[in-house]
Each structure stands twice: as C-alpha cells, then as structure tokens.
Amino acid sequence: MELFLARIFDGLSNGSTYALIAMALVMIFKATTLINFAQGEFAMFGGFIVWVLATQQGIPMWGAVILGMLISAVAAAGIERTLIRPFDPADHLPLVIITLGLFLMINAIAGIVWRFDPQRFPELFPSGSVFSIGNASLSWYTVFTLITVAVVAGGLTLLLNKTKIGLAFRAVSSNLESSELVGIKVGPTLQFGWAIAAAVGTLGVCVFVAAPIRQLEPSVMVSGLIFAVSAAALGGLDSLGGSIIGGLAIGLVQSIAVPYLRIPNELSLGAAVVVLMLVLLFKPSGLFGTPQVERV
Amino acid sequence: MANSPRFEFTQGTAGYANYKWLGWGLFILLLVIVAFAFNDTGQITLLDNKYAIGLPRVTKAISFMIAILGLQVVAGFTGQLSLGQGFFFGTGAYLSSWLVADHNWAWFTSLLVVIPVCFLLGMAFGIPALRIRGLYLALVTLGLAAVFPSIVQLKVLEDQTAGAAGKLTDSDLVPPDWLPLDGAATGMQKIPLIGKFFGDGDLSGKEEQRIWTFFVMVVLAFICFKMVGNLVKSRPGRALRAVRDNETSAAVTGINLSFYKTMSFGVASALGGVGGMVYVAELGIASPGDFTQLISIFFIVGMVVGGVGTLSGAVVGGLVIAFIPAWASDTQNLPGIPERWLQGPTGPLIMGAMLIVLTFFLPGGIISGVRQIKAKFVRILPKMPALAGSTAGAGTPPPDETTVTPSDPSGDA
C-alpha cells in the first residue's frame, strides 16, 4: 500500500510535467493542426536560458523563470514569422520537415553551447514533504507541480476566453478561412499561439528538471516529447483540459502499470508509445477532443 | 558553353542508347576509381582539417542509400510519412549480425531471414497506418524508432544482442581467389601520371576485403534500386502515387488503400532491413547508440535533401548523411570561428540547417537542381508513339516497352 501510494505521488509529479509540455503542443495543434516536433527542444532551450539567468546572472529563481518564458516566447514568435508562416498551413509535409530541422538544430546548438554534461538545476519549490505515510511521502515538489499545472491551465483559459487576442485565437482554431474573411489577422494570431506554447513549454521543463532526481541536459526532452505527445493524443489533441488528464494518466501508467506488469523500466517509453498507438487506433480524437470530419 | 546548342536525344534511337551507355560507363569507371584510389582510408587536408574519404564510409553510404530508398517508397511515393525507418534498419542490422556471429551464417544468406522478418514487421506497423494518418503516423513511428535502443538492451535479449556494449561480428566478406584484385591494383599503379593515386605496392588482405565488400554492396544496391524502379513504374507504383496524391479519389477509382499502404510499409521496412545488413557487414558491430531516433530523422534529411520521390535522390541522400556529419566533426578549425564552436554536435546542426534551407529554396532537393542544370545541356525527347499502320522508326525498340521517364538511379552524366 505504501509503495502504491508512493508510486501514485511519483506518477502525479511526472504526469503534471508531461501535461505542461502537452498543453504547449495542444496550443499549436488547436490553431494549425500541426504537431511541432521541435516543441520539446524549444522548451529544453528555454530551460537552459533560465538556468543561465539564475546561476550565472544571479537573478532570483522565479524572476529567471518568468524572464526565460518571455525570451522563449519572443524567440518562438520570431521563428514562426520567418520559418513557418511562408508555407501554406494546409500542406503539412514542408512544415513537419521544418520542425524536424528545428529539432536537430536547436538540440545541436544547445549541445555546442552548453555541452552534454548534466547540470544541476536550482530549486524551484521548497524541499521536504507535506506528510508521509510509512515510506510514502507526498513531497512539496509534487504538490507544487500540480498547483503549477492548475495555474497555467487557469491562466490559459482566462487568456483565451477573456481577451481579444484569445477570442481571435479561438476563431482561427475553429475555422481558419472564415476567420480570415471576418478580418482577423491570421498570421499574428498563430504567432501568438506559438509564443504562448513556447512559454508554457519552458515552464514545463523548468518544473521537470527542478525535481531532485533530475538534471538539465540537452537531451532531456528527447523522450519527454514522446511522453507529452502520448499525453496530448490521449486527452485529445485539441483539448487543453484533456491534455492535463492525458498527462496525469500517462504519468500514472508510467509509475504504476509499468512496475506492476513487470515491464522493464527501460520500456516505459514503449508503454507510452503503445498507449499512443491504441488511442489513435480506437479513438483517434482522444478522450476529450473533437472528432475530425473529412470532407471530399 | 552555357548557350551552346544542347545535345538532343530521342528515346529509342541509337544516339540515345550511346548516351545511356556512356553515362553508365563513366559511372562504373568512377566506382572503380573510388574503390582502388580510396581503399586505404584517404584524407584530404583543407585549412588544417583532415577529411577522411575512405572506402568504408562509401560502403556505409550505400547502406543509408538502401534505407532511404525504402523511405522513398513509403513516404516519397505513397505519402505515408514514417519516422520509424531506423527501427527496421536496426532490426536488420541486429538480426543479420546475430545470424552471422552466433550461427555462422553467411552475410547474404542472412538476408533470407532479414527481408521476410522486416517485411512482416513493417506490414504489422503499417496496419495502424490504415487508420492513423499524416502527422499522427509520424508520431507513432517516431516513438517506435525511439524505443528501439531500449528494446535491444533488454535483459531478456542480452544473450542475443550483447546489450549496451554492441554486437560484434568478426566475419568479413572475403573476395574469391580467382578475382585478380591485386593484379588490377598493380595494373592501375602503372598508368602514367595518375598511377600514384592508386597507392603503391600490393593490396593487403584488409584492402582487398574492403574493395570486394564495396563492389558486392554496389551490386546489391543496384538490384534494390532496379526493383524499386520497376515497382514505381508499374501499375502498383501508379496506385501508390494515386494514394499519395489523393486518398479519397484513389479509393473511388478502385484502388485498395489498405493493401497498397501495408504493402508499401512492408517493402520500405524490408529495404530498411537490407540497409541494416549492409551497415553492420561493413562496420562489424551493431550498437544500440547507432539506432536511435536520430538515425530515423537523418534518413528523412537524406530523403529531403536528395529529393522526395526520386530514386537518384536516395543515392545523393545516402552520401550526404554518411559524409557531411562526419566531415563536420572532422572540421576542427575554421578561420574566424573560435575552436570551441566547432566541437560538439556540429553534424546535426548542419543537417538541420540543410533541411530548412532546402525546404525554402530547393523543395525538390539536390536532384531537382542537378536536373535543372542538366536540362541546359542535354534534352531527352520522348519516343514518338507508333502510329497505327505505320512502321516503327529507326532503332525498332521492343513494342511492348512503355517509356515513362528515364529512371536510372545513378545520375548519368
């Protein structure tokens, strides 16, 4: 029982970081039905910027996180303007290839600039545990990651429902052509989506590597992207709330199902891929997504 | 020269046949020169950087070419973006090295297992592709590629795959005794002026093996390219392209979508497996770190840089991904750039940049650029269709041959 509880706590904290990256993916998918393969690398790079600001520039930790989120939002907006917007949003192949190119480039640049040595990330949340039952203890880290997810989800909901650009964003994601016809500037609206996604992703990586057992390195998000994608697909690729549920579910699968089914630990990534495949086979729209209707 | 009258050949005439033969002749001559001049890991020194151009790397490029050829079938011709080609490449490599090292099979007999196994695996993973489309498929296949290294490092498989250390195979392809490789090398060294490029003295056993491996793999690659070339020119090949261009209308015209999609996945995976066999036969070791999702993405880079949906693009792409990352890491000093920035993963950086730059400026890949230049000098006119009742023109080609496009895989000028 104690072990079970410990695994649930573990799964919740992993799952909430997957949920954050999944939300970033969903932001872009909602608007453009494009999956940004470089999303994990954007986030990793943002995490390094935060690390540089906090450890080398001496900016207080949370200030560095917010500054890092701003910087990566601006950078992502720039990338969207120069590399993504020139292409027809309906033709996915060139866009996927561009994001794959970005994946390679950003990962390589991080490797060249910061090398591949894992770096200790400064603490983001108070250490210690809230309470413990035997060996199972609920750490402050788990509590605060869950709070972070809730705050981000709430913030995004407010942003999308209460602001003018949020309204434009929802219009574009519901129907790109019609919203162009009613005078919404589609390009800047999508750019806004990219910027928000990069900021949320950066926060996700900061929370992810702030865990006492993890360190920051350029390859930190390579498999993280696959977990996040599985989470997003499970929840429905166009549903923000779904991505939270999906992220927590994938985290729990990873920490509960994998040990109890005696799947070797190295294959937990495989478990995520299997979940992804099953979801796409039997319910391609995910749990909370809107089914896609194909017109001839 | 740019505005000089271009050469014109009409398909089916003697002139066209001569042109083709000249192209192939030059190509084979090039292969021979490469094999004999660079068997002894050659080096070019440029700005104090040493760039290796050894024959083993060319053989490695051949293995990539075959894998990219498979990717062309499934992604280029059928339009199913697969990021999982590295999975089958790795499967082929591990399967054949297991058969060769632990069961004393010959390299080429291992293909008898590798091809069907990879074909069936590919079909199995093609079945989700019937329902999973576009980007989702790319995601699933990327996941597949990412899982491969942890599969081969599983405790259960450790006896077969040797875990993290990598599977060693010390069996080489030994040239048959009757082949006068040594004599040929000595003969070339006697050619005036250029003889010195072909080394000095006799070939060692290792060098003979390299040359032999290279030529055998060239023949294997040629067979693969010829088969795929025939496939895409045939009725099934047109069906594949119809699936790519518009699935719905392909289905409406009576094309069995599920059959052709799973088949193209099967063919692509089988080719990936063959590529893996070539890779491990050349390298002698299959290690899990070589078959991460990075190699799958590199195959995509090769396909895009060469030219999506072309056979010759696979050749160019294989060379690009075999040489450019290696040369990038060989580059240790460039004027104006601090040394620190030249260390680390410069190869993937250049690959990513190439992917983006080419998508912007040359979406058809290097091959489309080459074709544009070639079109300034050489023009191939299609054969006039024979009119009913009239006699066929000079050259009298076999009447049942339908000429579509000149599809030699190797760039013939």
Interface residues (C-beta under 8 A of the other chain):
Chain A: T33 L34 I35 F37 L83 P86 H92 L93 P94 V96 I97 I98 L100 G101 L102 F103 L104 M105 I106 N107 A108 I109 G111 I112 R115 F116 V222 S223 I226 V229 S230 A233 P264 E266 L267 L269 G270 A272 V273 L276 M277 L280 L281 P284 E294 V296
Chain B: L81 P128 R131 I132 G134 L135 Y136 A138 L139 V140 L142 G143 L144 A146 V147 S150 I151 Q153 L154 K155 T248 Q293 I297 I300 V301 V304 W341 Q343 G344 P345 T346 G347 P348 L349 M351 G352 A353 M354 L355 I356 T359 F360 P363
